[in-house]
Amino acid sequence: MPRPIRNRKIHRPPSMSGFMPFGFCGKNQERVQLQYDEFESLNLVNYQMLSQEEAAQRMDVSRPTFTRIYNRALQKIAKAMVECLSLEIEGGNVDFDKQWYKCRRCFKLIEGLENHAPCEGCRFAGKGELVKING
C-alpha cells in the first residue's frame, strides 16, 4: 500500500484560474488541469529563478518529489499548447501559508478576512461574496 501524499506548502494561490488558447476556434471542450503544487513549481523555478533544491525546501518536499511535480507541470502545459486545450489551475494536496479568499465578482485575491476591504474593481463591500481557496 503506497504512503499517503503529504500536502505541499504553497505561499500564495495563482491570481487566475486558467488560460485558454487564443486564435483557435475549436469545439474541443477538453481541459488540462494544472494543480496548485504544479503551478507553484513553475513559479519557483522559472519565474523566481530558484534551484530545484531551494524550491523543494520551500514546498517542504524532497528534491526528487519536486522534480516529479515540476516535470508533470511541464508535460501538462506542453499538452495544452500542442493540442490547443484550455488550462485550468485548481486543486491538489496543498497547504497555504495563510487563508486566502477570492471575490466572486472581480476575482481579487484577499489574504485573510481581516484584510478584506471593498473591491475597487466591482465596488462590492460585502464578505458574502468571498470564496475560500482550498487545495
C-alpha positions as CSV (number, residue, x, y, z in Angstrom):
1,M,0.0,0.0,0.0
2,P,1.5,3.4,-1.0
3,R,2.2,6.1,1.5
4,P,-0.4,8.9,1.7
5,I,0.6,12.0,-0.2
6,R,1.9,14.8,2.1
7,N,0.5,18.3,1.5
8,R,2.8,20.6,-0.3
9,K,3.4,24.1,1.1
10,I,2.2,26.9,-1.2
11,H,2.8,30.6,-0.4
12,R,0.0,32.1,-2.5
13,P,-2.6,30.7,-4.9
14,P,-2.4,32.0,-8.5
15,S,-4.3,35.1,-9.4
16,M,-6.1,33.4,-12.3
17,S,-7.9,30.2,-12.6
18,G,-6.6,29.2,-16.0
19,F,-5.8,30.0,-19.6
20,M,-7.5,29.5,-23.0
21,P,-5.9,29.2,-26.5
22,F,-6.0,32.4,-28.5
23,G,-6.8,32.4,-32.2
24,F,-8.2,28.9,-32.2
25,C,-11.9,28.2,-32.9
26,G,-12.1,24.6,-31.8
27,K,-15.1,22.8,-30.4
28,N,-12.9,20.7,-28.1
29,Q,-14.1,21.1,-24.5
30,E,-11.4,19.0,-23.0
31,R,-9.3,20.8,-20.4
32,V,-5.9,20.1,-18.8
33,Q,-5.9,20.5,-15.1
34,L,-2.8,22.0,-13.5
35,Q,-2.8,21.6,-9.7
36,Y,-1.7,24.3,-7.3
37,D,1.6,22.5,-6.5
38,E,2.5,22.1,-10.1
39,F,1.8,25.8,-10.7
40,E,4.0,26.7,-7.7
41,S,6.8,24.5,-9.0
42,L,6.8,26.5,-12.3
43,N,6.6,29.8,-10.3
44,L,9.6,28.9,-8.1
45,V,11.9,27.6,-10.8
46,N,11.0,29.5,-13.9
47,Y,9.8,32.8,-12.5
48,Q,11.6,33.3,-9.2
49,M,14.7,31.5,-10.6
50,L,15.3,29.3,-7.6
51,S,17.2,26.0,-7.9
52,Q,15.1,22.8,-7.7
53,E,16.8,22.2,-4.3
54,E,15.7,25.6,-2.9
55,A,12.2,25.2,-4.4
56,A,11.8,21.8,-2.9
57,Q,12.7,23.2,0.5
58,R,10.1,26.0,0.1
59,M,7.4,23.4,-0.7
60,D,8.5,21.1,2.1
61,V,9.1,18.1,-0.2
62,S,12.2,16.1,-1.2
63,R,14.1,17.2,-4.3
64,P,13.1,14.1,-6.3
65,T,9.4,14.7,-5.4
66,F,9.8,18.3,-6.5
67,T,11.3,17.2,-9.8
68,R,8.3,14.9,-10.5
69,I,5.9,17.7,-9.7
70,Y,7.8,20.1,-11.9
71,N,8.0,17.6,-14.8
72,R,4.3,16.8,-14.6
73,A,3.6,20.6,-14.8
74,L,5.7,20.9,-17.9
75,Q,4.0,17.9,-19.6
76,K,0.6,19.4,-18.9
77,I,1.4,22.8,-20.3
78,A,3.0,21.2,-23.4
79,K,-0.1,19.1,-23.9
80,A,-2.4,22.2,-23.6
81,M,-0.3,24.2,-26.1
82,V,0.2,21.4,-28.7
83,E,-3.4,20.2,-28.6
84,C,-5.0,23.7,-28.2
85,L,-6.6,22.9,-24.9
86,S,-7.7,25.1,-22.1
87,L,-5.7,25.0,-18.9
88,E,-7.4,25.1,-15.5
89,I,-5.4,25.7,-12.3
90,E,-7.0,24.3,-9.2
91,G,-6.9,21.6,-6.5
92,G,-4.2,19.3,-5.3
93,N,-2.8,18.3,-1.9
94,V,-1.6,21.7,-0.7
95,D,-1.4,23.9,2.4
96,F,-1.3,27.6,2.0
97,D,0.8,29.7,4.4
98,K,-2.3,31.8,5.1
99,Q,-6.0,31.7,4.5
100,W,-6.8,33.0,1.0
101,Y,-10.1,34.2,-0.3
102,K,-11.3,35.3,-3.8
103,C,-14.0,37.8,-4.6
104,R,-16.7,36.1,-6.8
105,R,-17.3,39.2,-8.8
106,C,-13.9,40.7,-9.6
107,F,-11.7,37.6,-8.7
108,K,-9.4,39.7,-6.5
109,L,-7.2,37.6,-4.1
110,I,-7.6,38.5,-0.4
111,E,-5.1,37.3,2.3
112,G,-7.4,36.6,5.3
113,L,-10.8,38.0,6.1
114,E,-9.3,40.6,8.3
115,N,-7.6,42.2,5.3
116,H,-10.8,42.5,3.3
117,A,-11.6,45.9,2.0
118,P,-14.2,46.9,-0.6
119,C,-13.2,45.7,-4.0
120,E,-12.4,48.7,-6.3
121,G,-13.0,46.7,-9.5
122,C,-16.5,45.7,-8.6
123,R,-17.3,48.2,-5.8
124,F,-18.5,45.3,-3.6
125,A,-18.0,45.6,0.1
126,G,-19.8,42.5,1.5
127,K,-18.0,39.4,2.8
128,G,-20.7,37.1,1.5
129,E,-19.2,37.1,-2.0
130,L,-15.8,35.8,-0.8
131,V,-14.9,32.2,-1.5
132,K,-12.2,30.5,0.5
133,I,-9.5,28.9,-1.7
134,N,-8.6,25.3,-0.8
135,G,-6.2,22.9,-2.3
